[in-house]
């Protein structure tokens, strides 16, 4: 791998104008595709093959008006008055009549005629039905619906419009996200000691994100892509794009500080640090693409979109960045008397002889001074943070978690207060009576049983399908859409379906937005453990190949699980228990968004392996060059801690910037990734890893010889490349290169 990337880096350096032109051509192509094929995003969640989705598909054929999305109009009378007073009742009916003529509306339920009035008679709840799903609504359909409420407002009523047609809130803008980029620029400037060098990772990362987002926008015309998918891709692409460029550029400047030729340094940095970038990127890509095994289309698209962002970030870092380094030339070389040059010289000359100590080495010395004590302290701390994870509850977001000032949130709260939380998420029961002796009697018996069931607040009048052999019954739970009691009611109806079929010969199924969301959450929850096993197994295999050690993969996998557990604990504390919820702009505490655990595991896995490779590869490099285990750990901390610290701070800043203005779905995901990065980088990779390797000593680098012979050599750190160049120098074909300067290492494995 290193040899291939060495040629790629050298080629990009020599043909930098062609590389730059190629990326500009790619940007032009995706812009053209957006203009030609671009569509809109779709935030509806489906689970093909699930009971609720199967019933929903049947409804779409038999009774499209029941299968489409719906809106709610809630009318509240002035204080001291009742909604049934003639003037108010007339205003409500006039509003519903106007709503019936709004764009795409196929029917309305007038609360005055149907008597959908709150027990205290101060509020009425009207329903507006659309024949299409939420994704099929035109941009101005809901705005037109809101304008129909004018008669009721003129009569003195308080009117709010909400319902499932509005969905969960989207991101409120990108101004705060730019703060993450600003923080990244500050960190990069401090890391490199140069504003010019700091701008290069930002430029390449933004280029990769632009290509990704434009590509996703072009695909919205042919694929179902949620609004969260581009946000996730942007977040990941920006974070890993900056980090990957940081790793390669920092190696390049380190080599330039030791006097290496510019062209050779670019090729070398692309070969060594670039190999680790490719490996780290592949781990994220594989984990994100692995989300397809859950068999939920919207999650698969999110995973593939995020994987595309990472893939493009790897491509930009290994092609466009070397080209830009070629354009920059000698301007990236630290000046002889600069702080950056002195730091690099100190790192090289002080590696084994007690020279100056960097901050990373001092932190490493603290970690390995009493490794067992360090190990216990980190374990106890992480397990304590992970304790709340036991209460983790999963659900998809509804309007109850929308911003407090939004119309859909106010509608949700008013409906809950006046009518009960179940009216915000009614269930639809589909009864196929084609085999029943008397369809009307069978339907009536079903309605009677549903009214008597625990957790049912109300049962609507059956709506008979045109062919007369099926009916749709609206069932209102006593609990909210995300409540565990609602899930129990759905399961109760499904459990009773065989009994009803024996008694009435009617085939009963339950569906609706609430039931579909419950099935999505169940599918995600049941897939979490198998996916975790796949991810951990993958990490064991990949790290075994890279480090040719038994202890390193086991330690890395256990550290990853600790990071994930602590991250989930922090998420539960904030988004379920409400700790710091106000400061973070969390509108409503409750169940965590269902896709968070599996998505965060996929992303954190790649990032954890990223930091693992850059930390441990430096330690192994020193060890195979003859350093004692403890000194090898300190050498690795000296060289890699600064870059890993900068990378983690940048990732944290990027992820955290998506929290304040993020959508209901994106906010907890961004928070989890920000917390997870800090925990994994600083507590696990920079503290726990050195302590464990110092504790086990030489056993940390042991691998059975039979297994060593079976495993392919990926040459992540360019060992063969350095050997080949030394051989060329000995034969008189080219200049020799000190192994340590290139970051490569040798080891007599046999």
C-alpha positions in Angstrom: 0.0 0.0 0.0 2.8 2.4 0.9 4.6 1.9 -2.4 1.4 2.6 -4.3 0.6 5.7 -2.4 4.3 6.9 -2.7 3.8 6.8 -6.5 0.4 8.5 -6.2 1.8 11.3 -4.0 4.8 11.8 -6.3 2.6 11.8 -9.4 0.2 14.4 -7.8 3.2 16.6 -6.9 4.6 16.5 -10.4 1.3 16.8 -12.2 -0.3 19.2 -9.7 -2.0 21.4 -12.4 -3.7 18.4 -13.9 -4.9 17.1 -10.5 -6.3 20.5 -9.6 -8.1 20.7 -13.0 -9.5 17.3 -12.4 -11.1 18.2 -9.1 -12.4 21.4 -10.6 -14.0 19.4 -13.4 -15.6 17.0 -10.8 -17.1 20.0 -9.0 -18.4 21.4 -12.3 -19.9 18.0 -13.2 -21.8 17.5 -9.9 -23.1 21.1 -10.1 -24.5 20.3 -13.5 -26.1 17.1 -12.2 -27.8 19.0 -9.4 -29.3 21.4 -11.9 -30.4 18.6 -14.2 -31.5 15.8 -11.8 -31.9 17.4 -8.3 -35.0 16.9 -6.3 -36.1 17.2 -2.7 -35.3 15.2 0.5 -37.8 12.7 2.0 -38.0 12.4 5.8 -40.5 9.6 5.9 -39.3 6.3 7.5 -40.3 2.9 6.2 -39.3 -0.6 7.0 -40.1 -2.9 4.1 -41.6 -6.2 5.2 -42.5 -5.0 8.7 -46.1 -5.6 9.8 -47.0 -1.9 9.9 -45.4 -1.1 6.6 -47.1 -4.1 4.9 -50.5 -2.9 6.2 -49.7 0.7 5.1 -48.9 -0.6 1.6 -52.3 -2.3 1.5 -54.0 0.9 2.7 -52.3 2.9 -0.1 -54.0 0.7 -2.6 -57.4 0.4 -1.0 -57.9 3.8 0.7 -55.1 6.3 -0.2 -56.7 9.1 1.9 -56.1 7.0 5.0 -52.6 6.0 4.1 -51.5 9.6 3.3 -50.1 12.1 5.8 -52.4 14.3 7.8 -52.4 17.7 9.6 -54.2 18.8 12.7 -55.9 22.1 13.4 -56.6 22.8 17.1 -59.0 25.5 18.1 -59.0 27.0 21.6 -61.8 29.3 22.8 -61.0 32.5 24.8 -60.8 32.1 28.5 -64.3 31.8 30.1 -65.9 30.6 26.9 -66.7 27.3 25.3 -65.8 26.2 21.8 -69.4 25.0 21.2 -70.8 28.5 21.5 -72.5 29.4 18.2 -70.2 32.1 17.0 -67.1 29.9 17.7 -68.6 26.7 16.3 -69.5 28.6 13.1 -65.9 29.9 12.8 -64.5 26.4 13.2 -66.8 25.0 10.6 -65.9 27.8 8.2 -62.2 27.2 8.7 -62.6 23.5 8.0 -64.6 24.2 4.9 -61.8 26.4 3.6 -59.2 23.8 4.6 -61.1 21.2 2.5 -60.3 23.3 -0.5 -56.6 23.7 0.2 -54.1 22.2 -2.2 -53.7 18.4 -2.1 -56.3 18.0 0.6 -58.6 15.0 0.0 -60.8 15.3 3.1 -61.3 17.0 6.5 -63.0 16.1 9.7 -65.1 19.0 11.1 -64.8 18.7 14.9 -68.2 20.5 15.4 -70.0 17.9 13.3 -68.0 14.9 14.6 -68.0 16.3 18.1 -64.2 16.0 18.6 -64.3 18.5 21.5 -62.2 18.4 24.7 -63.8 17.3 27.9 -63.9 20.8 29.2 -65.4 22.0 26.0 -62.8 24.7 25.5 -61.0 23.2 22.5 -61.9 21.4 19.2 -59.6 19.2 17.1 -60.0 19.1 13.3 -58.1 16.7 11.0 -57.0 17.4 7.4 -56.1 14.4 5.2 -53.7 14.3 2.3 -53.6 11.5 -0.3 -49.8 11.7 -0.5 -47.1 11.1 2.1 -45.2 13.9 3.7 -42.5 13.8 1.0 -45.2 14.3 -1.7 -46.5 17.6 -0.3 -45.7 20.6 -2.3 -43.7 23.4 -0.7 -46.7 25.7 -0.4 -49.3 23.2 0.6 -48.9 23.6 4.4 -48.6 27.4 4.1 -51.9 27.4 2.2 -53.4 25.3 4.9 -52.3 27.8 7.6 -53.9 30.7 5.7 -57.3 28.9 5.9 -57.4 29.6 9.7 -58.1 33.3 9.2 -61.9 33.0 10.0 -61.3 31.3 13.3 -58.6 33.8 14.3 -60.8 36.7 13.4 -63.5 35.2 15.6 -61.1 35.4 18.6 -60.0 31.8 18.7 -56.5 30.6 19.3 -55.6 28.4 16.3 -52.5 26.1 15.9 -51.7 23.9 12.9 -49.5 20.8 13.3 -49.6 17.1 12.9 -47.5 14.4 11.1 -47.5 16.4 7.9 -45.0 18.8 9.5 -42.6 16.1 10.7 -39.7 16.9 13.0 -37.8 20.1 12.8 -34.9 20.6 10.4 -31.6 22.3 11.0 -32.0 26.0 11.8 -29.1 27.1 9.7 -25.3 26.8 9.2 -24.0 29.9 11.0 -23.1 28.0 14.1 -21.6 25.2 12.1 -19.1 27.7 10.7 -17.9 28.2 14.3 -16.6 24.6 14.1 -14.6 25.6 11.1 -13.3 28.7 12.8 -12.2 26.6 15.8 -10.5 24.1 13.5 -8.6 27.0 11.9 -7.3 28.2 15.3 -6.3 24.6 16.3 -4.5 24.1 13.0 -2.7 27.4 13.2 -1.4 26.5 16.7 -0.5 23.0 15.6 1.5 24.1 12.5 2.6 27.5 13.7 1.6 28.8 10.3 -1.7 30.3 9.1 -0.7 29.4 5.5 -0.3 25.7 6.4 -3.4 25.7 8.5 -5.6 26.8 5.6 -4.7 23.8 3.4 -6.6 21.1 5.4 -9.6 23.4 5.5 -9.5 24.0 1.8 -9.2 20.3 0.9 -11.9 19.3 3.4 -14.4 21.9 2.1 -13.7 20.7 -1.4 -14.6 17.2 -0.4 -17.7 18.2 1.4 -18.8 20.3 -1.5 -18.5 17.4 -3.9 -20.4 15.1 -1.5 -23.3 17.4 -0.8 -23.7 18.3 -4.4 -23.6 14.6 -5.3 -26.3 13.8 -2.8 -28.4 16.7 -4.0 -28.2 15.4 -7.5 -29.3 11.9 -6.3 -32.4 13.2 -4.5 -34.2 13.2 -7.9 -33.8 9.4 -8.2 -33.3 8.1 -4.6 -35.1 8.6 -1.3 -32.7 10.7 0.8 -33.6 12.2 4.2 -32.7 15.7 5.1 -30.5 14.2 7.9 -28.3 12.4 5.3 -26.7 15.5 3.8 -26.2 17.0 7.3 -24.5 13.8 8.5 -22.3 13.6 5.4 -21.3 17.3 5.8 -20.5 16.7 9.5 -18.4 13.6 8.8 -16.8 14.9 5.6 -15.7 18.1 7.3 -14.3 16.3 10.4 -12.4 13.5 8.7 -11.4 15.7 5.8 -9.6 18.1 8.1 -8.1 15.3 10.2 -6.8 13.3 7.3 -5.2 16.3 5.7 -3.7 17.2 9.1 -2.1 13.8 9.5 -0.4 14.0 6.1 0.5 17.6 6.2 2.0 17.3 9.7 4.2 14.4 8.5 5.3 16.4 5.5 6.3 19.4 7.6 8.1 17.1 10.1 10.1 15.7 7.3 10.8 19.1 5.8 12.1 20.2 9.2 14.8 17.5 9.1 16.0 18.7 5.6 14.2 16.3 3.3 13.7 17.3 -0.3 10.2 18.7 -1.0 9.1 16.3 -3.7 10.4 13.2 -1.8 8.7 14.5 1.4 5.3 14.9 -0.3 5.6 11.3 -1.7 6.8 10.0 1.7 4.1 11.7 3.7 1.5 10.3 1.3 3.0 6.9 1.5 3.3 6.7 5.3 0.6 8.9 6.9 -1.5 8.4 3.8 -1.5 4.6 4.3 -2.9 5.2 7.8 -5.4 7.6 6.4 -6.6 5.0 3.8 -6.8 2.4 6.5 -8.7 4.6 8.9 -11.0 5.8 6.1 -11.8 2.2 5.0 -12.8 1.2 8.5 -15.3 4.1 8.7 -16.6 3.3 5.2 -17.0 -0.4 5.9 -18.8 0.3 9.2 -21.1 2.8 7.6 -21.9 0.6 4.6 -22.5 -2.2 7.2 -25.6 -0.3 8.2 -27.3 -1.8 5.1 -27.6 -5.1 7.1 -30.3 -3.5 9.2 -32.5 -3.5 6.1 -33.9 0.0 6.7 -33.7 2.0 3.5 -33.4 5.5 5.0 -30.6 4.3 7.3 -28.8 2.6 4.4 -28.9 5.8 2.5 -27.5 7.7 5.5 -24.7 5.2 5.9 -23.8 5.2 2.2 -24.0 9.0 2.1 -21.6 9.2 5.1 -19.3 6.6 3.6 -19.2 8.6 0.3 -18.2 11.7 2.3 -15.3 9.7 4.0 -14.3 8.1 0.7 -14.1 11.5 -1.0 -12.2 12.9 2.0 -9.6 10.1 1.6 -9.4 10.8 -2.2 -8.9 14.5 -1.7 -6.3 14.0 1.0 -4.2 11.6 -1.1 -4.4 13.5 -4.4 -5.5 17.1 -4.1 -3.5 17.7 -0.9 -0.2 16.5 -2.4 -0.9 18.7 -5.4 -1.4 21.7 -3.2 1.7 20.9 -1.2 3.5 20.9 -4.6 2.1 24.4 -5.3 3.2 25.6 -1.9 6.7 24.2 -2.3 9.3 25.5 0.1 6.8 27.8 1.9 5.7 24.8 4.0 9.2 24.2 5.3 9.5 25.5 8.9 12.1 28.2 9.2 15.3 27.0 10.9 14.8 29.2 13.9 11.0 28.8 14.1 9.2 27.2 17.0 7.9 24.4 14.6 11.4 23.6 13.5 12.8 23.5 17.0 9.9 21.2 18.1 10.5 18.8 15.2 14.3 18.7 15.8 13.7 18.1 19.5 11.3 15.3 18.8 13.9 13.5 16.6 17.0 14.2 18.6 15.4 13.6 22.0 13.7 10.3 21.1 15.9 8.0 23.1 18.6 10.1 24.8 16.6 12.1 27.3 16.3 15.2 25.2 13.6 17.8 25.5 10.1 16.5 26.3 7.0 17.4 24.5 3.6 17.8 26.1 2.6 14.5 24.6 5.6 12.7 26.2 4.9 14.3 29.6 1.3 13.1 29.4 2.6 9.7 28.4 5.0 9.6 31.4 2.1 10.4 33.8 0.1 7.5 32.2 2.9 4.9 32.4 4.4 6.0 35.8 1.9 3.7 37.6 0.1 2.0 34.7 -2.1 -0.2 36.9 -3.4 2.8 38.8 -4.0 4.7 35.5 -5.8 1.7 34.1 -8.1 1.4 37.1 -8.8 5.2 37.3 -9.8 5.4 33.6 -11.9 2.2 33.8 -13.8 3.4 36.9 -14.3 6.8 35.4 -15.7 5.5 32.1 -17.9 2.9 33.8 -19.3 5.6 36.0 -20.2 7.8 33.0 -21.7 4.7 31.3 -24.1 3.9 34.2 -27.0 6.0 32.7 -26.8 3.9 29.5 -28.8 1.2 31.3 -31.9 3.5 31.0 -31.5 4.0 27.2 -34.9 4.1 25.5 -35.2 4.4 21.7 -37.9 6.0 19.5 -38.1 8.2 16.4 -38.6 11.9 17.0 -42.1 13.4 16.8 -43.5 16.9 17.1 -43.2 16.7 20.9 -39.4 17.2 20.5 -39.8 20.1 18.0 -38.6 23.6 19.1 -40.8 25.1 21.8 -41.8 28.1 19.6 -42.8 26.2 16.5 -46.4 25.7 15.4 -46.2 21.9 15.4 -44.8 21.9 18.9 -47.5 24.2 20.2 -50.2 22.1 18.4 -48.7 19.0 20.0 -48.7 20.4 23.5 -52.2 21.8 23.2 -53.6 18.5 21.9 -51.9 16.7 24.7 -53.2 19.1 27.3 -56.8 19.3 26.0 -57.4 15.9 24.5 -54.7 13.6 25.8 -51.2 12.6 24.3 -52.6 9.7 22.3 -54.4 12.1 19.9 -50.9 13.1 18.6 -50.3 9.6 17.4 -53.4 7.6 16.6 -53.2 4.1 15.3 -54.9 2.7 12.2 -56.4 -0.8 12.4 -57.0 -2.4 9.1 -59.6 -5.2 9.1 -59.8 -7.4 6.0 -63.4 -8.8 6.2 -63.5 -10.4 2.7 -63.7 -13.9 4.3 -66.2 -12.9 7.1 -69.7 -14.2 6.9 -71.1 -10.7 7.8 -68.4 -8.0 7.3 -70.5 -5.4 9.2 -71.0 -7.6 12.2 -67.3 -8.6 12.2 -66.3 -4.9 12.1 -68.6 -4.0 15.0 -67.3 -6.9 17.1 -63.7 -5.7 16.5 -64.6 -2.1 17.4 -66.2 -3.3 20.7 -63.1 -5.3 21.6 -60.8 -2.4 20.8 -62.8 0.0 23.0 -62.4 -2.5 25.9 -58.6 -2.9 25.5 -56.2 -1.4 28.0 -54.5 1.8 26.9 -57.3 2.8 24.4 -58.7 6.4 24.9 -61.1 6.4 21.9 -62.1 4.4 18.8 -63.3 6.2 15.7 -66.1 5.2 13.4 -65.0 2.5 11.0 -64.3 3.8 7.4 -65.4 1.1 5.0 -63.3 0.7 1.8 -65.1 1.1 -1.5 -65.3 -2.6 -2.3 -66.9 -3.2 1.1 -64.6 -6.0 2.2 -62.3 -4.0 4.4 -62.5 -1.3 7.0 -60.1 1.1 8.6 -60.6 2.0 12.3 -58.8 4.8 14.1 -57.6 3.9 17.6 -56.4 6.7 19.9 -54.1 5.5 22.7 -54.1 7.0 26.2 -50.3 7.5 25.8 -48.1 9.5 23.5 -46.5 8.2 20.2 -43.1 7.6 21.8 -44.5 6.1 25.1 -43.8 2.5 26.0 -47.5 2.0 26.7 -48.4 2.8 23.1 -45.9 0.2 22.0 -47.6 -2.3 24.3 -51.0 -1.5 22.8 -49.7 -2.1 19.3 -48.3 -5.4 20.4 -51.6 -6.3 22.2 -53.6 -5.7 19.0 -51.2 -7.9 17.0 -51.3 -10.6 19.7 -55.1 -10.5 19.6 -55.3 -10.6 15.8 -55.3 -14.5 15.5 -58.2 -14.6 18.1 -60.2 -12.1 16.1 -59.6 -14.1 13.0 -60.9 -17.3 14.5 -63.9 -15.6 15.9 -64.9 -13.3 13.0 -62.7 -14.5 10.1 -61.4 -10.9 9.8 -57.7 -10.4 9.2 -56.6 -7.6 11.5 -53.3 -5.5 11.2 -52.2 -2.3 12.8 -50.4 0.5 11.0 -50.2 4.3 10.9 -47.2 6.6 11.4 -46.9 5.7 15.0 -46.9 1.9 14.4 -44.4 2.3 11.5 -42.1 4.3 13.8 -42.4 1.6 16.5 -41.4 -1.1 14.0 -38.4 1.0 12.9 -37.2 1.4 16.5 -37.7 -2.3 17.2 -35.7 -3.2 14.1 -32.9 -0.9 15.1 -32.8 -2.1 18.7 -32.7 -5.8 17.6 -29.9 -5.1 15.2 -27.7 -3.2 17.7 -25.9 -6.2 19.3 -25.3 -8.1 16.0 -23.9 -4.9 14.5 -21.7 -4.3 17.6 -20.3 -7.8 17.2 -19.6 -7.2 13.5 -17.8 -3.9 14.3 -15.8 -5.3 17.1 -14.9 -8.4 15.0 -13.8 -6.2 12.2 -11.6 -4.1 14.4 -9.9 -7.2 15.8 -9.1 -8.4 12.3 -7.9 -5.1 10.9 -5.7 -4.2 13.8 -4.3 -7.8 13.8 -3.3 -7.2 10.2 -1.8 -3.8 10.8 0.1 -4.3 14.1 0.7 -8.0 14.0 -0.1 -8.3 17.7 -2.7 -10.1 19.8 -2.9 -7.6 22.7 -3.2 -4.4 20.6 -6.5 -5.5 18.8 -8.0 -6.8 22.0 -7.1 -3.6 23.9 -8.4 -1.4 21.0 -11.7 -3.3 20.8 -12.3 -3.2 24.6 -11.4 0.5 24.6 -13.9 1.1 21.8 -16.7 -0.6 23.7 -15.8 1.5 26.8 -16.0 4.7 24.7 -19.3 3.7 23.2 -20.8 2.8 26.6 -19.7 6.1 28.2 -21.0 8.0 25.2 -24.4 6.4 25.5 -24.4 7.2 29.2 -23.8 10.9 28.5 -26.6 10.9 25.9 -29.1 9.4 28.3 -28.1 11.9 31.0 -28.7 14.9 28.7 -31.5 13.8 26.4 -33.5 11.6 28.8 -32.7 12.8 32.2 -32.4 16.5 31.2 -28.9 17.3 32.6 -27.7 20.5 30.8 -30.7 20.1 28.4 -31.4 23.9 28.6 -27.8 24.9 27.9 -27.7 22.6 24.8 -31.1 23.7 23.4 -32.8 20.3 24.0 -36.5 21.1 23.5 -37.9 18.0 25.2 -36.4 15.1 27.1 -37.5 11.6 26.3 -36.5 8.5 24.3 -33.3 8.9 22.2 -33.6 8.8 18.5 -33.6 5.2 17.4 -30.8 5.5 14.8 -28.3 7.0 17.2 -26.7 3.9 18.8 -26.0 2.0 15.6 -25.0 5.1 13.7 -22.7 6.5 16.4 -21.1 3.0 16.8 -20.3 2.9 13.1 -18.7 6.4 13.1 -16.9 6.2 16.4 -15.4 2.8 15.4 -13.7 4.4 12.4 -12.5 7.4 14.4 -11.2 5.2 17.3 -9.2 3.1 14.8 -8.0 6.3 13.3 -6.4 7.4 16.6 -5.3 3.9 17.4 -3.3 3.6 14.2 -1.5 7.0 14.6 -0.7 6.4 18.3 0.3 2.8 18.3 2.1 2.8 14.9 4.6 5.3 16.3 5.0 3.2 19.4 5.6 0.0 17.4 8.0 1.9 15.1 10.2 2.8 18.2 9.9 -0.8 19.6 11.1 -2.6 16.5 14.1 -0.2 16.4 15.3 -1.5 19.7 13.5 0.7 22.3 12.3 -0.9 25.5 8.5 -1.3 25.7 8.1 1.7 28.1 10.4 3.9 26.1 8.6 2.9 22.9 5.3 4.0 24.5 6.9 7.4 25.4 8.3 7.8 21.9 4.9 7.2 20.4 3.4 9.7 22.7 6.1 12.2 21.8 5.5 12.0 18.1 1.7 11.3 17.8 0.0 13.0 20.7 0.2 16.5 19.3 -1.4 15.5 16.0 -4.0 13.3 17.7 -4.9 16.1 20.2 -5.3 18.5 17.3 -7.4 16.1 15.3 -9.6 15.3 18.3 -10.2 19.0 19.1 -11.1 19.7 15.5 -13.5 16.7 15.4 -15.0 17.9 18.7 -15.5 21.4 17.4 -17.0 20.3 14.1 -19.5 17.8 15.8 -20.3 20.2 18.6 -21.1 23.0 16.2 -24.0 20.9 14.8 -25.6 20.7 18.3 -27.1 24.2 18.8 -28.8 24.5 15.4 -29.2 20.8 14.6 -32.6 19.2 13.8 -34.3 17.0 16.4 -32.7 13.9 14.8 -29.2 15.4 14.2 -28.7 17.2 17.6 -28.3 14.0 19.8 -26.2 12.3 17.1 -23.8 15.3 16.9 -23.7 15.5 20.7 -22.8 11.8 20.9 -20.1 12.0 18.3 -18.6 15.1 20.0 -18.5 13.4 23.4 -17.4 10.1 22.0 -14.4 11.7 20.2 -13.2 13.4 23.4 -13.6 10.3 25.5 -11.9 8.0 23.0 -9.0 10.3 22.0 -8.0 11.6 25.4 -9.1 8.9 27.9 -8.7 5.8 25.9 -6.1 6.3 23.1 -3.8 8.8 24.9 -4.2 7.5 28.5 -5.5 3.9 28.6 -3.5 2.6 25.6 -0.1 3.8 26.9 -0.9 2.4 30.4 -1.9 -1.0 29.1 1.1 -1.3 26.7 3.5 -0.3 29.5 1.8 -2.8 31.9 2.1 -5.8 29.5 5.6 -4.9 28.3 6.9 -7.0 25.4 3.8 -9.2 25.4 2.0 -6.3 23.9 3.8 -6.9 20.6 3.7 -10.7 20.6 2.2 -12.7 17.7 2.4 -16.4 17.2 4.7 -17.2 14.3 2.2 -19.5 12.5 -0.3 -16.6 12.5 2.4 -14.2 11.4 3.0 -16.4 8.3 -0.7 -16.6 7.5 -1.5 -12.8 7.7 -0.8 -10.6 4.7 1.5 -7.6 5.3 -0.4 -4.4 4.6 2.8 -2.3 5.1 0.8 0.6 6.6 3.9 2.5 7.8 6.0 1.9 4.6 8.4 -0.6 5.9 9.1 -2.2 2.5 9.3 1.2 0.9 12.1 2.3 3.2 13.9 -1.1 2.6 13.7 -0.7 -1.1 15.1 2.8 -1.0 18.0 1.7 1.2 18.6 -1.1 -1.3 18.6 1.4 -4.2 21.1 3.5 -2.3 23.4 0.6 -1.7 23.2 -0.3 -5.4 23.9 3.3 -6.5 20.5 3.9 -8.0 19.3 6.7 -5.7 19.8 8.4 -2.4 19.4 6.5 0.8 16.8 7.6 3.3 17.1 7.1 7.0 14.3 4.8 8.1 13.3 6.9 11.1 12.9 10.0 9.0 10.3 8.3 6.9 8.4 7.0 9.8 8.9 3.4 8.6 10.1 0.5 10.7 11.7 -2.9 10.3 11.4 -6.1 12.2 12.9 -9.5 11.9 9.7 -11.4 12.4 11.2 -14.8 11.9 
